[in-house]
Structures are given as C-alpha cells and as structure tokens.
Amino acid sequence: MSFQIELIQDKVEFFEAYVLNELERKIEVKIEQNHAIMLQLHSVSHAVLLDNKGRTLYTAVAHFKAK
C-alpha cells in the first residue's frame, strides 16, 4: 500500500448568515484553519439578498491559495 500526500493549491469556501457579524466570524475562523494548512486568503466576494420570508441574508465566497 502506498501513501501519497498532495498539497492543496486552491480552495473555495461558501458562507451564509443572517447577521453580518456572524458571517465575519465564520470567515475569520476559516482563515485561521486554512492558515494551519498553508493556505492564505486570496479574495472574498459577498452579496446581500432577501430570503423567502423577507429576511436579509448575507453570503460570501472566500478563495484561498497556497502560500
């Protein structure tokens, strides 16, 4: 049995929350976790929309790349 380790070069993660502070916290936690596996934040895109019940939903996409 062979064991191979491959480095992650790119990683994209999606986030959503009804409170902006919660969305920011989720992204910060992922930045710390991905830093541990040698990935740094490359870019973040975000959007605000209304769900079916009229509540504001904040979404974000974070792109991480290898250092």
N, CA, C and O atoms as CSV, one atom per row, in Angstrom:
chain,resi,resn,atom,element,x,y,z
A,1,MET,N,N,0.844,-1.170,0.000
A,1,MET,CA,C,0.000,0.000,0.000
A,1,MET,C,C,0.895,1.240,0.000
A,1,MET,O,O,1.811,1.363,0.813
A,2,SER,N,N,0.615,2.139,-0.913
A,2,SER,CA,C,1.394,3.377,-0.975
A,2,SER,C,C,0.576,4.528,-0.381
A,2,SER,O,O,-0.654,4.544,-0.436
A,3,PHE,N,N,1.290,5.459,0.172
A,3,PHE,CA,C,0.672,6.615,0.804
A,3,PHE,C,C,1.223,7.866,0.148
A,3,PHE,O,O,2.429,8.106,0.191
A,4,GLN,N,N,0.358,8.668,-0.461
A,4,GLN,CA,C,0.786,9.886,-1.145
A,4,GLN,C,C,0.154,11.097,-0.503
A,4,GLN,O,O,-1.031,11.093,-0.168
A,5,ILE,N,N,0.948,12.127,-0.335
A,5,ILE,CA,C,0.444,13.388,0.192
A,5,ILE,C,C,0.501,14.419,-0.920
A,5,ILE,O,O,1.540,14.622,-1.547
A,6,GLU,N,N,-0.625,15.064,-1.154
A,6,GLU,CA,C,-0.685,16.109,-2.166
A,6,GLU,C,C,-1.070,17.421,-1.493
A,6,GLU,O,O,-1.940,17.448,-0.622
A,7,LEU,N,N,-0.431,18.485,-1.894
A,7,LEU,CA,C,-0.737,19.790,-1.341
A,7,LEU,C,C,-1.971,20.379,-2.009
A,7,LEU,O,O,-2.175,20.227,-3.213
A,8,ILE,N,N,-2.776,21.041,-1.222
A,8,ILE,CA,C,-3.927,21.751,-1.763
A,8,ILE,C,C,-3.424,23.087,-2.287
A,8,ILE,O,O,-2.794,23.840,-1.544
A,9,GLN,N,N,-3.684,23.392,-3.530
A,9,GLN,CA,C,-3.234,24.636,-4.137
A,9,GLN,C,C,-4.298,25.730,-4.061
A,9,GLN,O,O,-3.983,26.889,-3.789
A,10,ASP,N,N,-5.543,25.366,-4.299
A,10,ASP,CA,C,-6.664,26.307,-4.288
A,10,ASP,C,C,-7.834,25.695,-3.532
A,10,ASP,O,O,-8.055,24.485,-3.562
A,11,LYS,N,N,-8.570,26.556,-2.859
A,11,LYS,CA,C,-9.741,26.091,-2.122
A,11,LYS,C,C,-10.755,27.230,-2.106
A,11,LYS,O,O,-10.401,28.377,-1.832
A,12,VAL,N,N,-12.007,26.914,-2.397
A,12,VAL,CA,C,-13.075,27.905,-2.392
A,12,VAL,C,C,-14.107,27.457,-1.355
A,12,VAL,O,O,-14.533,26.302,-1.345
A,13,GLU,N,N,-14.500,28.390,-0.484
A,13,GLU,CA,C,-15.480,28.074,0.548
A,13,GLU,C,C,-16.612,29.089,0.504
A,13,GLU,O,O,-16.396,30.262,0.196
A,14,PHE,N,N,-17.819,28.628,0.814
A,14,PHE,CA,C,-19.022,29.450,0.762
A,14,PHE,C,C,-19.580,29.631,2.172
A,14,PHE,O,O,-19.547,28.709,2.988
A,15,PHE,N,N,-20.088,30.824,2.444
A,15,PHE,CA,C,-20.608,31.149,3.765
A,15,PHE,C,C,-21.932,31.884,3.620
A,15,PHE,O,O,-22.174,32.567,2.625
A,16,GLU,N,N,-22.797,31.729,4.641
A,16,GLU,CA,C,-24.024,32.493,4.687
A,16,GLU,C,C,-24.439,32.680,6.142
A,16,GLU,O,O,-24.176,31.833,6.996
A,17,ALA,N,N,-25.094,33.809,6.403
A,17,ALA,CA,C,-25.576,34.112,7.749
A,17,ALA,C,C,-26.614,35.210,7.655
A,17,ALA,O,O,-26.636,35.984,6.698
A,18,TYR,N,N,-27.479,35.271,8.666
A,18,TYR,CA,C,-28.494,36.316,8.711
A,18,TYR,C,C,-28.002,37.563,9.437
A,18,TYR,O,O,-28.641,38.614,9.382
A,19,VAL,N,N,-26.866,37.443,10.117
A,19,VAL,CA,C,-26.274,38.575,10.829
A,19,VAL,C,C,-24.873,38.784,10.279
A,19,VAL,O,O,-24.091,37.837,10.195
A,20,LEU,N,N,-24.550,40.017,9.903
A,20,LEU,CA,C,-23.261,40.309,9.282
A,20,LEU,C,C,-22.086,39.942,10.188
A,20,LEU,O,O,-21.083,39.415,9.707
A,21,ASN,N,N,-22.194,40.212,11.488
A,21,ASN,CA,C,-21.108,39.865,12.416
A,21,ASN,C,C,-20.844,38.367,12.450
A,21,ASN,O,O,-19.696,37.942,12.579
A,22,GLU,N,N,-21.890,37.569,12.335
A,22,GLU,CA,C,-21.743,36.111,12.319
A,22,GLU,C,C,-21.013,35.658,11.057
A,22,GLU,O,O,-20.167,34.765,11.108
A,23,LEU,N,N,-21.342,36.270,9.937
A,23,LEU,CA,C,-20.667,35.951,8.676
A,23,LEU,C,C,-19.180,36.270,8.779
A,23,LEU,O,O,-18.344,35.467,8.364
A,24,GLU,N,N,-18.846,37.431,9.325
A,24,GLU,CA,C,-17.449,37.813,9.503
A,24,GLU,C,C,-16.713,36.829,10.412
A,24,GLU,O,O,-15.567,36.470,10.144
A,25,ARG,N,N,-17.373,36.396,11.482
A,25,ARG,CA,C,-16.761,35.438,12.414
A,25,ARG,C,C,-16.490,34.103,11.724
A,25,ARG,O,O,-15.429,33.507,11.913
A,26,LYS,N,N,-17.448,33.635,10.926
A,26,LYS,CA,C,-17.265,32.371,10.201
A,26,LYS,C,C,-16.066,32.446,9.258
A,26,LYS,O,O,-15.281,31.502,9.167
A,27,ILE,N,N,-15.928,33.560,8.566
A,27,ILE,CA,C,-14.808,33.727,7.637
A,27,ILE,C,C,-13.486,33.784,8.394
A,27,ILE,O,O,-12.502,33.181,7.967
A,28,GLU,N,N,-13.454,34.504,9.516
A,28,GLU,CA,C,-12.224,34.599,10.325
A,28,GLU,C,C,-11.782,33.235,10.849
A,28,GLU,O,O,-10.590,32.928,10.866
A,29,VAL,N,N,-12.742,32.421,11.276
A,29,VAL,CA,C,-12.418,31.067,11.754
A,29,VAL,C,C,-11.793,30.255,10.626
A,29,VAL,O,O,-10.803,29.555,10.842
A,30,LYS,N,N,-12.357,30.341,9.433
A,30,LYS,CA,C,-11.822,29.590,8.289
A,30,LYS,C,C,-10.456,30.097,7.869
A,30,LYS,O,O,-9.612,29.310,7.441
A,31,ILE,N,N,-10.220,31.402,7.984
A,31,ILE,CA,C,-8.902,31.940,7.662
A,31,ILE,C,C,-7.859,31.313,8.581
A,31,ILE,O,O,-6.791,30.909,8.124
A,32,GLU,N,N,-8.165,31.230,9.874
A,32,GLU,CA,C,-7.240,30.618,10.829
A,32,GLU,C,C,-7.029,29.135,10.534
A,32,GLU,O,O,-5.897,28.653,10.567
A,33,GLN,N,N,-8.106,28.410,10.247
A,33,GLN,CA,C,-7.999,26.975,9.955
A,33,GLN,C,C,-7.186,26.727,8.690
A,33,GLN,O,O,-6.348,25.826,8.660
A,34,ASN,N,N,-7.424,27.517,7.649
A,34,ASN,CA,C,-6.701,27.320,6.398
A,34,ASN,C,C,-5.255,27.787,6.495
A,34,ASN,O,O,-4.394,27.288,5.770
A,35,HIS,N,N,-4.983,28.727,7.372
A,35,HIS,CA,C,-3.600,29.150,7.612
A,35,HIS,C,C,-2.787,27.972,8.146
A,35,HIS,O,O,-1.604,27.835,7.833
A,36,ALA,N,N,-3.429,27.121,8.953
A,36,ALA,CA,C,-2.750,25.950,9.516
A,36,ALA,C,C,-2.357,24.941,8.432
A,36,ALA,O,O,-1.410,24.176,8.616
A,37,ILE,N,N,-3.072,24.933,7.308
A,37,ILE,CA,C,-2.720,24.015,6.209
A,37,ILE,C,C,-2.043,24.763,5.064
A,37,ILE,O,O,-2.070,24.333,3.911
A,38,MET,N,N,-1.428,25.914,5.422
A,38,MET,CA,C,-0.591,26.678,4.499
A,38,MET,C,C,-1.354,27.318,3.343
A,38,MET,O,O,-0.821,27.453,2.242
A,39,LEU,N,N,-2.586,27.708,3.591
A,39,LEU,CA,C,-3.363,28.440,2.594
A,39,LEU,C,C,-3.615,29.850,3.110
A,39,LEU,O,O,-3.892,30.046,4.293
A,40,GLN,N,N,-3.517,30.821,2.227
A,40,GLN,CA,C,-3.812,32.195,2.622
A,40,GLN,C,C,-4.998,32.714,1.818
A,40,GLN,O,O,-5.273,32.249,0.711
A,41,LEU,N,N,-5.677,33.668,2.388
A,41,LEU,CA,C,-6.846,34.244,1.741
A,41,LEU,C,C,-6.409,35.032,0.512
A,41,LEU,O,O,-5.542,35.902,0.596
A,42,HIS,N,N,-7.014,34.719,-0.626
A,42,HIS,CA,C,-6.697,35.411,-1.875
A,42,HIS,C,C,-7.743,36.486,-2.173
A,42,HIS,O,O,-7.406,37.617,-2.521
A,43,SER,N,N,-9.022,36.113,-2.032
A,43,SER,CA,C,-10.082,37.089,-2.290
A,43,SER,C,C,-11.380,36.674,-1.601
A,43,SER,O,O,-11.588,35.507,-1.268
A,44,VAL,N,N,-12.239,37.662,-1.400
A,44,VAL,CA,C,-13.566,37.428,-0.832
A,44,VAL,C,C,-14.575,38.212,-1.662
A,44,VAL,O,O,-14.374,39.393,-1.947
A,45,SER,N,N,-15.653,37.552,-2.044
A,45,SER,CA,C,-16.766,38.211,-2.723
A,45,SER,C,C,-17.997,38.044,-1.841
A,45,SER,O,O,-18.158,37.018,-1.181
A,46,HIS,N,N,-18.858,39.045,-1.831
A,46,HIS,CA,C,-20.025,38.958,-0.961
A,46,HIS,C,C,-21.257,39.514,-1.659
A,46,HIS,O,O,-21.173,40.243,-2.648
A,47,ALA,N,N,-22.395,39.143,-1.107
A,47,ALA,CA,C,-23.673,39.630,-1.637
A,47,ALA,C,C,-24.689,39.680,-0.500
A,47,ALA,O,O,-24.557,38.988,0.510
A,48,VAL,N,N,-25.696,40.510,-0.691
A,48,VAL,CA,C,-26.784,40.620,0.270
A,48,VAL,C,C,-28.081,40.390,-0.506
A,48,VAL,O,O,-28.282,40.953,-1.583
A,49,LEU,N,N,-28.954,39.556,0.057
A,49,LEU,CA,C,-30.228,39.294,-0.611
A,49,LEU,C,C,-31.309,39.054,0.415
A,49,LEU,O,O,-31.026,38.938,1.608
A,50,LEU,N,N,-32.525,38.979,-0.030
A,50,LEU,CA,C,-33.656,38.692,0.845
A,50,LEU,C,C,-34.116,37.269,0.603
A,50,LEU,O,O,-34.237,36.832,-0.541
A,51,ASP,N,N,-34.375,36.540,1.697
A,51,ASP,CA,C,-34.882,35.171,1.545
A,51,ASP,C,C,-36.398,35.216,1.343
A,51,ASP,O,O,-36.983,36.294,1.235
A,52,ASN,N,N,-37.022,34.051,1.294
A,52,ASN,CA,C,-38.465,33.959,1.020
A,52,ASN,C,C,-39.317,34.631,2.087
A,52,ASN,O,O,-40.444,35.047,1.816
A,53,LYS,N,N,-38.777,34.739,3.309
A,53,LYS,CA,C,-39.525,35.344,4.414
A,53,LYS,C,C,-39.213,36.831,4.578
A,53,LYS,O,O,-39.681,37.461,5.526
A,54,GLY,N,N,-38.425,37.394,3.661
A,54,GLY,CA,C,-38.109,38.806,3.712
A,54,GLY,C,C,-36.944,39.167,4.623
A,54,GLY,O,O,-36.690,40.347,4.867
A,55,ARG,N,N,-36.235,38.163,5.125
A,55,ARG,CA,C,-35.088,38.423,5.998
A,55,ARG,C,C,-33.845,38.662,5.142
A,55,ARG,O,O,-33.705,38.091,4.060
A,56,THR,N,N,-32.951,39.506,5.634
A,56,THR,CA,C,-31.704,39.794,4.931
A,56,THR,C,C,-30.742,38.628,5.134
A,56,THR,O,O,-30.490,38.209,6.264
A,57,LEU,N,N,-30.213,38.114,4.038
A,57,LEU,CA,C,-29.248,37.020,4.083
A,57,LEU,C,C,-27.940,37.507,3.477
A,57,LEU,O,O,-27.898,37.979,2.341
A,58,TYR,N,N,-26.875,37.382,4.260
A,58,TYR,CA,C,-25.543,37.779,3.810
A,58,TYR,C,C,-24.803,36.530,3.352
A,58,TYR,O,O,-24.784,35.524,4.061
A,59,THR,N,N,-24.197,36.589,2.176
A,59,THR,CA,C,-23.430,35.459,1.668
A,59,THR,C,C,-22.036,35.920,1.275
A,59,THR,O,O,-21.811,37.093,0.975
A,60,ALA,N,N,-21.109,34.976,1.283
A,60,ALA,CA,C,-19.739,35.297,0.883
A,60,ALA,C,C,-19.066,34.063,0.301
A,60,ALA,O,O,-19.392,32.928,0.652
A,61,VAL,N,N,-18.127,34.312,-0.589
A,61,VAL,CA,C,-17.289,33.273,-1.183
A,61,VAL,C,C,-15.844,33.672,-0.905
A,61,VAL,O,O,-15.417,34.772,-1.255
A,62,ALA,N,N,-15.098,32.777,-0.277
A,62,ALA,CA,C,-13.687,33.053,0.023
A,62,ALA,C,C,-12.813,32.106,-0.794
A,62,ALA,O,O,-13.037,30.895,-0.815
A,63,HIS,N,N,-11.821,32.671,-1.461
A,63,HIS,CA,C,-10.877,31.895,-2.278
A,63,HIS,C,C,-9.537,31.879,-1.547
A,63,HIS,O,O,-8.949,32.926,-1.275
A,64,PHE,N,N,-9.069,30.675,-1.236
A,64,PHE,CA,C,-7.784,30.505,-0.562
A,64,PHE,C,C,-6.782,29.911,-1.545
A,64,PHE,O,O,-7.144,29.071,-2.369
A,65,LYS,N,N,-5.517,30.345,-1.462
A,65,LYS,CA,C,-4.458,29.837,-2.317
A,65,LYS,C,C,-3.256,29.457,-1.469
A,65,LYS,O,O,-3.060,29.976,-0.370
A,66,ALA,N,N,-2.457,28.542,-2.002
A,66,ALA,CA,C,-1.231,28.124,-1.316
A,66,ALA,C,C,-0.257,29.294,-1.248
A,66,ALA,O,O,-0.192,30.129,-2.150
A,67,LYS,N,N,0.487,29.328,-0.165
A,67,LYS,CA,C,1.476,30.405,0.024
A,67,LYS,C,C,2.613,30.263,-0.929
A,67,LYS,O,O,3.536,31.077,-0.914
